[in-house]
Amino acid sequence: MKRPSKITTIVNEISQNPSTSNIPIRPQKIRKLISKTPVNNTNSNPVNPHNPPKIVKPLTFQGEIDLALQYLRGTDPLLATLIDKHRPPTFDSSTPSPPFISLAKSILYQQLAVNAAKSIYNRFLSLIGGEESILPDAVLSISPQQLRQIGISQRKASYLHDLADKYVTGVLSDDSILEMNDEMLFEMLTSVKGIGPWTVHMFMIFSLHKPDVLPVSDLGVRKGVKALYGLNQLPGDLKMEEVCEKWRPYRSVGSWYMWRLMEAKGAKATSSNVDAVAASVEATSS
């Protein structure tokens, strides 16, 4: 009988009792798996707690104002001092008016004191047959002379008719206004006669409750930015965009605190038009 070789004997012993082997075995498969496993790097950059939210809801959504204030406190220490001094913003969360009514009302309220604007608007309601009758066709059926008889200037009458005409011809609609992004909405609404950047911004903030609107042409907001950040002169559009960039995506809320800042300084006149807009929205929604 053939005796096993010495090599065969050693291999058998190793297989039966591997712990007795002095031969190093390279764990190739294990090393390969480890090389593909991601390493937990404790020196990686921590998550920035002030990263802007990816999804921002209208300011009337429950809890959205609280999220905005928390975010702005973390991104702007100077603005945080105003947030702590003044009450939080409030926006009417009742059923909003259709955009056409809100825009028509914005035109009628332009550059008027609140009481005077309310008086003219009430006359307009009597003429057209109530707020539910403020429709594009109905507005076009009222002549400029009829509008002048209730205190609406010839220029504003032409603005109302141009707005109504753009609805009738399909350039604008309530649905399209609600679906447009901010840039497109601004472009389309400023194509209406008498609706400029300021009116669009106020409509976006107080009627649509959009969170990230910076009314760069509003005197109160500009004065507030100048005072808060110690600027030497009133900021222009580009400077406003630069300084208020840290407020994104809640520039509407930051602007609201600029109005409060100027009111606290006694600059009532700077926010009178804003008060008129807010009053018009509240009256329409009530």
C-alpha positions as a Markdown table, in Angstrom:
| # | Residue | x | y | z |
|---|---|---|---|---|
| 1 | Met | 0.0 | 0.0 | 0.0 |
| 2 | Lys | 1.3 | 3.4 | -1.0 |
| 3 | Arg | 2.1 | 5.6 | 2.0 |
| 4 | Pro | 0.8 | 9.3 | 1.8 |
| 5 | Ser | 3.4 | 11.9 | 1.1 |
| 6 | Lys | 4.5 | 14.3 | 3.8 |
| 7 | Ile | 2.8 | 17.2 | 1.9 |
| 8 | Thr | -0.5 | 15.4 | 1.9 |
| 9 | Thr | -0.2 | 14.7 | 5.6 |
| 10 | Ile | 0.4 | 18.3 | 6.4 |
| 11 | Val | -2.6 | 19.5 | 4.3 |
| 12 | Asn | -4.8 | 17.0 | 6.1 |
| 13 | Glu | -3.7 | 18.2 | 9.5 |
| 14 | Ile | -4.4 | 21.8 | 8.6 |
| 15 | Ser | -7.9 | 21.0 | 7.3 |
| 16 | Gln | -8.7 | 19.1 | 10.5 |
| 17 | Asn | -7.3 | 21.6 | 12.9 |
| 18 | Pro | -6.7 | 25.0 | 11.2 |
| 19 | Ser | -5.8 | 26.7 | 14.4 |
| 20 | Thr | -2.5 | 24.8 | 14.6 |
| 21 | Ser | -1.3 | 26.1 | 11.3 |
| 22 | Asn | 1.4 | 28.7 | 11.2 |
| 23 | Ile | 0.8 | 29.5 | 7.5 |
| 24 | Pro | -0.7 | 33.0 | 7.1 |
| 25 | Ile | -3.8 | 32.9 | 4.9 |
| 26 | Arg | -4.7 | 36.2 | 3.1 |
| 27 | Pro | -8.4 | 36.9 | 3.4 |
| 28 | Gln | -8.7 | 38.1 | -0.1 |
| 29 | Lys | -12.4 | 38.0 | -0.4 |
| 30 | Ile | -12.8 | 39.8 | 3.0 |
| 31 | Arg | -10.4 | 42.5 | 2.0 |
| 32 | Lys | -12.2 | 43.0 | -1.3 |
| 33 | Leu | -15.5 | 43.5 | 0.5 |
| 34 | Ile | -14.0 | 46.0 | 3.0 |
| 35 | Ser | -12.6 | 48.1 | 0.2 |
| 36 | Lys | -16.1 | 48.6 | -1.2 |
| 37 | Thr | -17.6 | 49.5 | 2.1 |
| 38 | Pro | -18.0 | 53.3 | 2.5 |
| 39 | Val | -15.9 | 54.7 | 5.4 |
| 40 | Asn | -17.6 | 56.7 | 8.1 |
| 41 | Asn | -15.6 | 59.9 | 7.9 |
| 42 | Thr | -16.0 | 61.8 | 11.2 |
| 43 | Asn | -14.2 | 64.8 | 9.7 |
| 44 | Ser | -16.8 | 65.4 | 7.0 |
| 45 | Asn | -18.6 | 68.8 | 7.0 |
| 46 | Pro | -21.7 | 68.9 | 9.2 |
| 47 | Val | -25.1 | 69.6 | 7.7 |
| 48 | Asn | -25.7 | 73.4 | 7.6 |
| 49 | Pro | -28.8 | 74.0 | 9.8 |
| 50 | His | -29.6 | 77.1 | 7.8 |
| 51 | Asn | -30.0 | 75.5 | 4.4 |
| 52 | Pro | -33.0 | 76.9 | 2.6 |
| 53 | Pro | -36.0 | 74.6 | 2.5 |
| 54 | Lys | -36.5 | 73.0 | -0.9 |
| 55 | Ile | -40.2 | 73.2 | -0.8 |
| 56 | Val | -41.7 | 76.4 | 0.5 |
| 57 | Lys | -45.5 | 76.7 | 0.9 |
| 58 | Pro | -47.7 | 79.8 | 0.8 |
| 59 | Leu | -47.5 | 81.8 | 4.0 |
| 60 | Thr | -51.1 | 80.9 | 5.0 |
| 61 | Phe | -50.2 | 77.2 | 5.4 |
| 62 | Gln | -50.2 | 76.2 | 9.0 |
| 63 | Gly | -46.8 | 76.5 | 10.6 |
| 64 | Glu | -45.2 | 78.2 | 7.5 |
| 65 | Ile | -44.7 | 81.5 | 9.3 |
| 66 | Asp | -43.0 | 79.8 | 12.2 |
| 67 | Leu | -40.6 | 78.0 | 9.8 |
| 68 | Ala | -39.9 | 81.3 | 8.1 |
| 69 | Leu | -39.1 | 83.1 | 11.4 |
| 70 | Gln | -36.9 | 80.2 | 12.6 |
| 71 | Tyr | -35.0 | 80.3 | 9.3 |
| 72 | Leu | -34.6 | 84.1 | 9.2 |
| 73 | Arg | -33.4 | 84.2 | 12.8 |
| 74 | Gly | -30.6 | 81.8 | 11.8 |
| 75 | Thr | -29.5 | 83.6 | 8.7 |
| 76 | Asp | -29.7 | 87.2 | 9.6 |
| 77 | Pro | -28.9 | 88.3 | 13.2 |
| 78 | Leu | -29.9 | 91.9 | 12.5 |
| 79 | Leu | -33.3 | 90.8 | 11.2 |
| 80 | Ala | -33.6 | 88.5 | 14.2 |
| 81 | Thr | -33.7 | 91.6 | 16.5 |
| 82 | Leu | -36.7 | 92.9 | 14.6 |
| 83 | Ile | -38.4 | 89.5 | 14.8 |
| 84 | Asp | -38.0 | 89.5 | 18.5 |
| 85 | Lys | -39.4 | 93.0 | 18.9 |
| 86 | His | -42.5 | 92.9 | 16.7 |
| 87 | Arg | -45.4 | 90.6 | 16.4 |
| 88 | Pro | -45.2 | 87.9 | 13.7 |
| 89 | Pro | -46.8 | 88.5 | 10.2 |
| 90 | Thr | -50.4 | 87.6 | 9.7 |
| 91 | Phe | -52.1 | 86.9 | 6.4 |
| 92 | Asp | -55.8 | 86.3 | 5.8 |
| 93 | Ser | -56.2 | 82.5 | 5.5 |
| 94 | Ser | -59.9 | 82.6 | 4.6 |
| 95 | Thr | -61.1 | 81.8 | 1.1 |
| 96 | Pro | -59.1 | 84.0 | -1.2 |
| 97 | Ser | -60.8 | 86.2 | -3.9 |
| 98 | Pro | -60.4 | 85.2 | -7.5 |
| 99 | Pro | -57.3 | 86.9 | -9.0 |
| 100 | Phe | -59.3 | 89.0 | -11.4 |
| 101 | Ile | -61.3 | 90.6 | -8.5 |
| 102 | Ser | -58.1 | 91.2 | -6.5 |
| 103 | Leu | -56.3 | 92.8 | -9.5 |
| 104 | Ala | -59.3 | 95.0 | -10.3 |
| 105 | Lys | -59.4 | 96.1 | -6.7 |
| 106 | Ser | -55.7 | 96.8 | -6.6 |
| 107 | Ile | -56.1 | 99.1 | -9.6 |
| 108 | Leu | -58.9 | 101.0 | -7.9 |
| 109 | Tyr | -57.0 | 101.3 | -4.6 |
| 110 | Gln | -53.8 | 102.6 | -6.2 |
| 111 | Gln | -52.4 | 105.8 | -4.7 |
| 112 | Leu | -55.5 | 106.5 | -2.6 |
| 113 | Ala | -56.0 | 106.7 | 1.2 |
| 114 | Val | -57.7 | 103.7 | 2.6 |
| 115 | Asn | -61.1 | 105.4 | 3.3 |
| 116 | Ala | -61.2 | 107.1 | -0.1 |
| 117 | Ala | -60.4 | 103.9 | -1.8 |
| 118 | Lys | -63.1 | 102.0 | 0.1 |
| 119 | Ser | -65.7 | 104.7 | -0.8 |
| 120 | Ile | -64.9 | 104.4 | -4.5 |
| 121 | Tyr | -64.9 | 100.6 | -4.4 |
| 122 | Asn | -68.3 | 100.5 | -2.8 |
| 123 | Arg | -69.6 | 102.8 | -5.5 |
| 124 | Phe | -68.1 | 100.4 | -8.1 |
| 125 | Leu | -69.8 | 97.5 | -6.4 |
| 126 | Ser | -73.2 | 99.2 | -6.6 |
| 127 | Leu | -72.6 | 100.0 | -10.3 |
| 128 | Ile | -71.6 | 96.5 | -11.3 |
| 129 | Gly | -74.1 | 94.7 | -9.1 |
| 130 | Gly | -71.9 | 93.3 | -6.3 |
| 131 | Glu | -68.6 | 91.6 | -5.9 |
| 132 | Glu | -69.7 | 88.3 | -7.4 |
| 133 | Ser | -70.5 | 90.3 | -10.6 |
| 134 | Ile | -66.9 | 91.6 | -11.0 |
| 135 | Leu | -66.2 | 89.6 | -14.2 |
| 136 | Pro | -64.3 | 90.6 | -17.3 |
| 137 | Asp | -67.3 | 90.9 | -19.5 |
| 138 | Ala | -69.2 | 92.9 | -16.9 |
| 139 | Val | -66.3 | 95.3 | -16.5 |
| 140 | Leu | -66.0 | 95.8 | -20.3 |
| 141 | Ser | -69.8 | 96.6 | -20.4 |
| 142 | Ile | -69.3 | 99.6 | -18.2 |
| 143 | Ser | -68.3 | 102.7 | -20.2 |
| 144 | Pro | -65.4 | 105.0 | -19.1 |
| 145 | Gln | -68.0 | 107.8 | -18.6 |
| 146 | Gln | -69.9 | 105.6 | -16.1 |
| 147 | Leu | -66.8 | 104.9 | -14.2 |
| 148 | Arg | -65.8 | 108.6 | -14.1 |
| 149 | Gln | -69.2 | 109.4 | -12.6 |
| 150 | Ile | -68.4 | 107.3 | -9.5 |
| 151 | Gly | -65.0 | 108.9 | -9.0 |
| 152 | Ile | -62.8 | 106.5 | -11.1 |
| 153 | Ser | -60.3 | 108.5 | -13.2 |
| 154 | Gln | -60.2 | 108.1 | -17.0 |
| 155 | Arg | -56.7 | 106.5 | -16.6 |
| 156 | Lys | -57.9 | 103.9 | -14.1 |
| 157 | Ala | -60.9 | 103.2 | -16.2 |
| 158 | Ser | -58.6 | 102.3 | -19.1 |
| 159 | Tyr | -56.5 | 100.1 | -16.8 |
| 160 | Leu | -59.6 | 98.2 | -15.7 |
| 161 | His | -60.7 | 97.7 | -19.3 |
| 162 | Asp | -57.2 | 96.5 | -20.4 |
| 163 | Leu | -57.2 | 93.9 | -17.6 |
| 164 | Ala | -60.6 | 92.7 | -18.5 |
| 165 | Asp | -59.7 | 92.6 | -22.2 |
| 166 | Lys | -56.7 | 90.4 | -21.5 |
| 167 | Tyr | -59.0 | 88.0 | -19.7 |
| 168 | Val | -61.6 | 87.9 | -22.5 |
| 169 | Thr | -58.9 | 87.3 | -25.2 |
| 170 | Gly | -57.3 | 84.5 | -23.1 |
| 171 | Val | -54.0 | 86.3 | -22.4 |
| 172 | Leu | -54.7 | 85.9 | -18.7 |
| 173 | Ser | -57.0 | 83.7 | -16.6 |
| 174 | Asp | -57.5 | 83.0 | -12.9 |
| 175 | Asp | -56.2 | 79.5 | -13.4 |
| 176 | Ser | -53.1 | 80.5 | -15.3 |
| 177 | Ile | -52.2 | 83.2 | -12.7 |
| 178 | Leu | -52.4 | 80.6 | -9.9 |
| 179 | Glu | -50.2 | 78.2 | -11.9 |
| 180 | Met | -47.5 | 80.5 | -13.1 |
| 181 | Asn | -44.1 | 80.7 | -11.5 |
| 182 | Asp | -43.1 | 84.0 | -10.0 |
| 183 | Glu | -41.0 | 85.2 | -12.9 |
| 184 | Met | -43.7 | 84.5 | -15.5 |
| 185 | Leu | -46.4 | 86.0 | -13.3 |
| 186 | Phe | -44.4 | 89.2 | -12.9 |
| 187 | Glu | -43.9 | 89.4 | -16.7 |
| 188 | Met | -47.5 | 88.7 | -17.6 |
| 189 | Leu | -49.1 | 91.0 | -15.1 |
| 190 | Thr | -46.8 | 94.0 | -15.8 |
| 191 | Ser | -48.0 | 93.8 | -19.4 |
| 192 | Val | -51.4 | 95.0 | -18.2 |
| 193 | Lys | -51.8 | 98.8 | -18.4 |
| 194 | Gly | -51.5 | 100.4 | -15.0 |
| 195 | Ile | -50.1 | 97.3 | -13.2 |
| 196 | Gly | -46.5 | 98.0 | -12.4 |
| 197 | Pro | -43.9 | 96.1 | -10.4 |
| 198 | Trp | -45.1 | 97.5 | -7.0 |
| 199 | Thr | -48.7 | 96.4 | -7.7 |
| 200 | Val | -47.6 | 93.0 | -8.8 |
| 201 | His | -45.4 | 92.5 | -5.7 |
| 202 | Met | -48.3 | 93.6 | -3.4 |
| 203 | Phe | -50.7 | 91.2 | -5.2 |
| 204 | Met | -48.2 | 88.3 | -4.9 |
| 205 | Ile | -47.7 | 89.0 | -1.1 |
| 206 | Phe | -51.1 | 89.9 | 0.1 |
| 207 | Ser | -53.4 | 88.0 | -2.3 |
| 208 | Leu | -51.4 | 85.0 | -3.3 |
| 209 | His | -49.3 | 84.9 | -0.1 |
| 210 | Lys | -46.2 | 84.0 | -2.0 |
| 211 | Pro | -43.2 | 83.6 | 0.5 |
| 212 | Asp | -40.3 | 84.9 | -1.6 |
| 213 | Val | -41.2 | 88.3 | -3.0 |
| 214 | Leu | -38.9 | 91.3 | -2.6 |
| 215 | Pro | -40.7 | 94.6 | -3.5 |
| 216 | Val | -37.6 | 96.4 | -4.5 |
| 217 | Ser | -39.5 | 99.5 | -5.6 |
| 218 | Asp | -41.4 | 99.9 | -2.3 |
| 219 | Leu | -40.1 | 103.0 | -0.4 |
| 220 | Gly | -40.8 | 101.6 | 3.0 |
| 221 | Val | -38.9 | 98.4 | 2.4 |
| 222 | Arg | -36.0 | 100.3 | 0.9 |
| 223 | Lys | -35.9 | 102.7 | 3.9 |
| 224 | Gly | -36.0 | 99.8 | 6.3 |
| 225 | Val | -33.1 | 98.0 | 4.6 |
| 226 | Lys | -31.1 | 101.3 | 4.7 |
| 227 | Ala | -31.8 | 101.7 | 8.4 |
| 228 | Leu | -31.3 | 98.1 | 9.4 |
| 229 | Tyr | -28.0 | 97.6 | 7.7 |
| 230 | Gly | -26.6 | 101.2 | 8.1 |
| 231 | Leu | -26.4 | 102.0 | 4.4 |
| 232 | Asn | -25.3 | 105.5 | 3.4 |
| 233 | Gln | -28.1 | 105.9 | 0.8 |
| 234 | Leu | -31.3 | 104.3 | -0.2 |
| 235 | Pro | -30.5 | 101.0 | -2.0 |
| 236 | Gly | -31.5 | 100.6 | -5.6 |
| 237 | Asp | -32.9 | 97.4 | -7.1 |
| 238 | Leu | -29.5 | 95.6 | -7.5 |
| 239 | Lys | -28.4 | 96.6 | -4.0 |
| 240 | Met | -31.7 | 95.4 | -2.6 |
| 241 | Glu | -31.3 | 92.1 | -4.2 |
| 242 | Glu | -27.8 | 91.8 | -2.9 |
| 243 | Val | -28.5 | 92.8 | 0.7 |
| 244 | Cys | -31.7 | 90.8 | 1.0 |
| 245 | Glu | -30.4 | 87.6 | -0.7 |
| 246 | Lys | -29.9 | 86.1 | 2.8 |
| 247 | Trp | -33.7 | 86.2 | 3.3 |
| 248 | Arg | -34.4 | 83.7 | 0.5 |
| 249 | Pro | -36.8 | 81.9 | 0.3 |
| 250 | Tyr | -38.7 | 84.1 | 2.8 |
| 251 | Arg | -38.1 | 87.6 | 1.4 |
| 252 | Ser | -41.8 | 88.5 | 1.8 |
| 253 | Val | -41.5 | 88.0 | 5.5 |
| 254 | Gly | -38.3 | 90.0 | 5.6 |
| 255 | Ser | -40.0 | 92.8 | 3.7 |
| 256 | Trp | -42.9 | 92.7 | 6.2 |
| 257 | Tyr | -40.5 | 93.5 | 9.0 |
| 258 | Met | -39.0 | 96.4 | 7.1 |
| 259 | Trp | -42.5 | 98.0 | 7.1 |
| 260 | Arg | -42.7 | 97.4 | 10.9 |
| 261 | Leu | -39.3 | 98.9 | 11.4 |
| 262 | Met | -40.3 | 102.1 | 9.6 |
| 263 | Glu | -43.6 | 102.3 | 11.4 |
| 264 | Ala | -41.7 | 102.1 | 14.7 |
| 265 | Lys | -39.6 | 105.0 | 13.6 |
| 266 | Gly | -42.7 | 107.0 | 12.9 |
| 267 | Ala | -42.6 | 106.8 | 9.1 |
| 268 | Lys | -46.3 | 106.2 | 8.7 |
| 269 | Ala | -46.4 | 107.7 | 5.2 |
| 270 | Thr | -44.1 | 105.0 | 3.8 |
| 271 | Ser | -46.5 | 102.2 | 4.5 |
| 272 | Ser | -49.8 | 103.9 | 3.7 |
| 273 | Asn | -50.1 | 102.3 | 0.3 |
| 274 | Val | -49.3 | 99.0 | 1.8 |
| 275 | Asp | -52.0 | 99.5 | 4.4 |
| 276 | Ala | -54.5 | 100.2 | 1.6 |
| 277 | Val | -53.6 | 97.0 | -0.2 |
| 278 | Ala | -53.9 | 95.0 | 2.9 |
| 279 | Ala | -57.2 | 96.6 | 3.7 |
| 280 | Ser | -58.5 | 95.9 | 0.2 |
| 281 | Val | -57.6 | 92.2 | 0.5 |
| 282 | Glu | -59.3 | 91.9 | 3.9 |
| 283 | Ala | -62.4 | 93.6 | 2.6 |
| 284 | Thr | -62.5 | 91.4 | -0.4 |
| 285 | Ser | -62.1 | 88.2 | 1.7 |
| 286 | Ser | -64.6 | 89.1 | 4.3 |
